[in-house]
Amino acid sequence: MLRADLLDSISETRYLSADNYTVYRTIMRIFYLEHQKMHYQMDRDTVLVLLREQAVFSDYTPEQLTLDLQQLVKWKNLTPIQDPRKPRTIAEFKNRQFQYMMSQTSIEIERLTITLENLSTQTASPPVRSAVFGRTCIGRNGWMKCPFGRSTPGGRICRMTFSV
C-alpha cells in the first residue's frame, strides 16, 4: 500500500517543466557537471562565467542569475551557503555572497535526465528496438536474438529483459 507522503509532489522536479525551464536545466546541468569534477560549491560569478560560455546565454545578466538561483533554492534544488570570508566593508556585509551546492535529490534527478537522454538516443538507432520489458536486437536474417539463447521469427518480440 502506498504511503500518503509518497503521493506528494516533488518540488525538486519543478525546474524541469517551469516556464523558464531552459535556463533552470542549463544551470542545474552546470552544477551537476561541476559536481562530477568534485567542485561541490560554486558562487554566482563562477556559474555566470560557465553559463556565458553557451552562446544562448552570452547576454545573461548577474541579476537574472541571482533570481534564477533564488528560485532553485526555493525549490530545494540548491542549498545556499554563506560565503565564509569576512566582509571588509559595510557594503560587503549588506550584500551577502553565497556559495551554492546541489541537493542530493537534484543530483539524482540530473543523473536520471542524463540516463533518459541516453535512452532516447539508443532507441533511435535502427538495430535496437524497444520491447515491453527491455531491448531486443534483430539479427541479419530477421530473427529476434535473445540474450538467453532463444530466437523467434521476425514478427514476435522476445519479452526477456536484459541490458544493452
N, C-alpha and C positions, 0 to 999 in steps of 0.2 A: 504494500500500500504506500502511496506517495505521501510524504510529509508536506504540510501546508507551506513551510518555508522554502521548499524546493520549487514551488509554483510561482514564487515572486519573480518580478522582472530582475534582470541582471543589469545593474546600472553601468557596469564597466563596458557593456557592448553597445552603448548608445552612440559612441563615436563612429561606429561602422555604418550607421544609417542616418545620421544627423544631416541637417541641411548643408552644412559646410564639411561634409564627410571627406572630401579630397584633402583638405588641409589637415584635418584631425588624423586621418590614416597615414599621411606622409609624416607628420610629427611622431606618431607612435611607431612607425617603421624605423625612423631615425633612432629613436630611443632603443628599440629592440636591437638594431644592428650594432649600435654602440655598446649595448649590454653584452652582446656576444663577444665584443672585443675587451670585455671587462672594464668598460667605462660606465660604471653604475650610476653616477650622478653627473648631471650637466647643468650649467647655468643657461640663462636665456640667451646670452650673447653667442655661446657655442652652438646652441640649437639654431639660432638665426643664421650663422655662417653656414652650417650644414644645409639648411633649407634653401638658402640663396644659391647653392651650387646647382640646384634644379632650375632650369630655365623658366619654368612657370612661376617660381617664387622670387624672381630677381628684384621685383619692386615691393616685396613684402616688408612691412614696417615693424619695428620693435613693439609698437603699441598694439598692432594686430596680434603679434605673437603673444604678448602678455595676456590679452583677453582670451586667446585660444588655450594657453597654458592654464589659466584660471578655470576655464570650463572643464578641461581634462582633470584638473584637481577636484572639481565639484563632482564629476562622475566617478571619482576614485581610481582613475587610470594612472595618475601621477601623484606622488607624495612630495610635498614641498618641504625642504629642509633649509632653515635659515642659515645663510652664509656665516660661518663661524668667525670670520675676520672681524676685528674690532673697527667700528666706524671712526674715522678721523675727524669728521666734521658733523655738524648738526644736520646738514642736508643728507649726508650718507646715512645717518641714523633714521631720519624720517623716510627715506627711500630704501626700505629694506630689500636686500637682494636675496634670492633663493637659489638653491640647487634643487633640481628635480630628479626624482628617481621613479622608475616604473614599479607599479604594484605587481605582486606575484600573479594575480589574476590576469592582468594585462599582458604579462609575458606569455602566459599560456594562450591567451586569445590571439596574440600575434603569431605564435607558433602554429596555432590552428589555421589562421588565414593563409599562412605560407603553405601549409600542407594542402589546403583546399585549392590554392593557386596551382600547385604542382599536380594535384589530381586532375584538374581540368585540362592541364597541358598533356598529361599522359593519356587521358581518354580521348583526346582529339587526334592522336596518332592512329593511322589506319590499321596496323596489325593488332591492336589491343581493343577489345570490346568490353563494355561494362555489362556484367552479369548481375543477377539479383543479389547474390551474396559473394561478390568478388570479381575477379577478372578472368577472362578466358582468351586464349590465343588461337588463331586459326592457322592450321598447317597449310603447306603448299597444295595438298590435294583436296582442300576444302573440308577436311575433318577437323573437329574441335579437339585440341590437345589438352588433356587434363594432367595436372602435375602428379596425380596419383596413378598414372599409367592407363587410365581409361580414355577412349576416344569415341566420339559419337558422330554419325553422319551430319554433314553441314548444317541442317536447319535447327538442331536441338542445341541448347546451351547446357554445358556442364555446370551443375549447381554447387560443386565443391568449392570451398573457399581456399584461397591461397594469396600470398603477397606477390606483387610484381617486383 
